[in-house]
Amino acid sequence: MTQALLSIQILPKTKDGEDSIPYVDRAIEIIKESGVSYKVGPLETTMEGEFDELLAIVKKMNEAMFEIGSPSVMSQIKLLVGGPHASMAKLLEKYPDGQ
């Protein structure tokens, strides 16, 4: 099992310029339902877990966007796989208050 961090910003296209927030809320709900550790940020959400599991979550998130009506989806992803720093706690230990 390879530990990984994956940050994702999902950008669903919406019909007729409707608000994308309900789509993003659904994507975050999928992450929450998965049971992996995650942190929602203002521009992206970071997940921590097993590499293949995180990729499966991304796939499920994108599929859900189509299921709820998005004609296309762009997902911007940052990925750190393996090594001692593939942990949110490790990378953030110097910044306990997020500052």
C-alpha positions as CSV (number, residue, x, y, z in Angstrom):
1,M,0.0,0.0,0.0
2,T,1.4,3.4,-1.0
3,Q,0.5,6.4,1.1
4,A,-0.4,9.5,-0.9
5,L,-1.7,13.1,-0.6
6,L,-4.0,14.3,-3.4
7,S,-5.4,17.8,-3.7
8,I,-8.2,18.4,-6.1
9,Q,-10.1,21.4,-7.4
10,I,-13.1,20.2,-9.3
11,L,-14.5,22.6,-11.8
12,P,-17.8,21.3,-13.3
13,K,-19.3,23.1,-16.2
14,T,-22.9,24.0,-15.4
15,K,-26.0,24.3,-17.5
16,D,-27.1,27.8,-18.3
17,G,-24.5,29.4,-16.0
18,E,-26.1,28.0,-12.8
19,D,-24.1,28.0,-9.6
20,S,-21.4,25.4,-9.4
21,I,-21.4,25.3,-5.5
22,P,-24.0,22.4,-5.3
23,Y,-21.8,20.4,-7.6
24,V,-18.7,21.1,-5.5
25,D,-20.7,20.2,-2.3
26,R,-21.5,16.9,-3.9
27,A,-17.9,16.2,-4.7
28,I,-16.9,17.0,-1.1
29,E,-19.7,14.7,0.1
30,I,-18.2,11.9,-1.9
31,I,-14.8,12.4,-0.2
32,K,-16.5,12.5,3.2
33,E,-18.4,9.3,2.5
34,S,-15.1,7.5,1.5
35,G,-13.8,7.7,5.0
36,V,-10.3,9.1,4.1
37,S,-8.8,11.9,6.0
38,Y,-9.4,15.2,4.2
39,K,-9.2,19.0,4.6
40,V,-11.3,21.4,2.7
41,G,-9.6,24.6,1.7
42,P,-10.9,27.7,-0.1
43,L,-9.7,26.6,-3.5
44,E,-9.1,22.9,-3.2
45,T,-9.6,19.9,-1.0
46,T,-6.7,17.6,0.1
47,M,-7.2,13.9,0.8
48,E,-4.8,11.5,2.5
49,G,-4.9,7.8,2.0
50,E,-3.8,4.9,-0.2
51,F,-2.9,6.0,-3.7
52,D,-5.3,3.7,-5.6
53,E,-8.1,4.6,-3.2
54,L,-7.6,8.3,-3.8
55,L,-7.7,7.9,-7.5
56,A,-10.9,5.9,-7.2
57,I,-12.4,8.7,-5.2
58,V,-11.4,11.2,-8.0
59,K,-13.1,9.0,-10.6
60,K,-16.3,8.8,-8.5
61,M,-16.3,12.5,-8.0
62,N,-16.1,13.2,-11.7
63,E,-18.7,10.6,-12.5
64,A,-21.1,12.2,-10.0
65,M,-20.8,15.6,-11.8
66,F,-22.2,14.0,-14.9
67,E,-24.9,12.2,-13.0
68,I,-26.2,15.5,-11.5
69,G,-26.1,17.3,-14.9
70,S,-22.7,18.7,-15.7
71,P,-21.9,18.4,-19.4
72,S,-18.1,18.4,-18.7
73,V,-15.7,18.5,-15.8
74,M,-12.2,19.8,-15.3
75,S,-10.3,18.5,-12.3
76,Q,-7.0,20.0,-11.3
77,I,-5.0,17.6,-9.2
78,K,-1.8,17.8,-7.1
79,L,-0.4,14.5,-6.0
80,L,2.4,13.4,-3.6
81,V,2.9,9.6,-3.6
82,G,5.0,7.8,-1.1
83,G,7.9,8.9,1.0
84,P,7.9,10.3,4.5
85,H,6.1,13.5,3.6
86,A,2.9,11.9,2.2
87,S,1.0,13.0,5.3
88,M,-0.9,16.2,6.1
89,A,0.3,16.1,9.7
90,K,3.9,15.8,8.6
91,L,3.7,18.6,6.1
92,L,1.8,20.9,8.4
93,E,3.6,20.2,11.7
94,K,5.4,23.6,11.6
95,Y,2.1,25.4,11.1
96,P,-0.3,24.1,13.8
97,D,-2.6,27.1,13.5
98,G,-2.6,27.1,9.7
99,Q,-0.6,30.3,9.6
